[in-house]
């Protein structure tokens, strides 16, 4: 049988023989290192309970925006892939729809991850991924999922995961995280991440309810905007006490402004009453971006910002299936002017780490690299979301290394809900970095010895430093 491209030893490595030889050696360096996942969306509760994984479709297809957005583009109705609808299709039918269109994913990042996951985790012959073999593959994967050893905790060990961060509501009691931290039989670390977006954006339908709960439950008896800020500070301390190392912010644009308390309080009340304009909503979010930086400088949570996503772009899709159904679209952003007030006040603080992620790769060399190359608090966030594919990851290194070197980037972020894909995603990033470093060696820009230490920095040293692991 021909070797699968999913297990080929030279997958994603440069085609040039001399460069490839060096890249192979660098991959060997990375393969000895544990997996660090400081930002993702796997629920801690599933690991704490050690739940069995669901059926193949629910595990691999329905939660994956990368998958069903491309299926939708090919004419598959979202009902057929169980994408957020209550009248969900039969899982086997979902799987059949996917397998019939497997070739759609050739050349995509999700195709690479899925192929490697299916071959290495589930033992599938990827030559049989097609409509004719869909039922056979479904049954085989279901058999693997039914094995008592095929549970999250065992896979955590099998995958070589050391740290896995989740994404959590500010009012979450974090009991699952405490359960895992106190379990002496569980050697890994599952860390919460403070994610306050639903408590900041006026256009969120639940904003008023969320903000009121925050004030009532954590505001120390204060009311209005003062109670709201105190609630944020108190809940962040709760997260720190339960192992959190970062706070994550999905802002509309990378903007920060420090408002006086009177203006901020007035905007807050408009947000509660639902009378704020779009401009006022964005101004309040920019104020909170500044306030969260202030809080991070105080409590030590690394601040991550990822702007520039027009979420729920398709009104029809949102009305039919609800939010977060794969129709988020990137748009251009401006970090340099937008974050200037924040960086002027906190950018050179020794007690503040800020990671800037982008969906707009035109900012790689123009803004993010120069900002991270001057401000000691700023790090360039690795390509993620639409940019976490091999060519874009290579472009990121090519666009930023000349300004940043190897020490000012975050380390790879898998940002996934798909637990079983984590090793494949990290494998892709490590191989891209190995190829990039190998090219620098061949061009006599760095030595082979320096390339090996840089491989460790990009894979292991940087995320530990940036996220205080």
Secondary structure, DSSP 8 states (H G I E B T S, - for coil): ----TTS-TTTTS-SSHHHHHHHHHHHHHHHTS-EEE-S----HHHHHHT-B---HHHHHTTT-HHHHHHHHHTT--GGGGT-S-SS---HHHHHHHHHHTGGGGTTSHHHHHHHHHHHHTT---GGG-SGGGHHHHHHHHHHHHTSTT-BHHHHHHHTTEEEEE--B-TT---HHHHHHHH-TT--SEEE-EE--GGGT-TTSTTHHHHHHHHHHHHSTT--HHHHHHHHHHHHHHHHHHTT--EEEE--SSS------HHHHHHHHHHHHHT---HHHHHHHHHHHHHHHHHHHHHH--EEEEE--EETT--HHHHHHH-S-SS--EE----HHHHTHHHHHHHTT-TT--EEEE-S-TTHIIIIIHHHHTT-TTEEE----GGG-SHHHHHHHHHHHHHHHTTSSB-------S-GGGHHHHHHHHHHHHHHHHHHHHHTTSS-HHHHHHHHHIIIIIHHHHHTT-
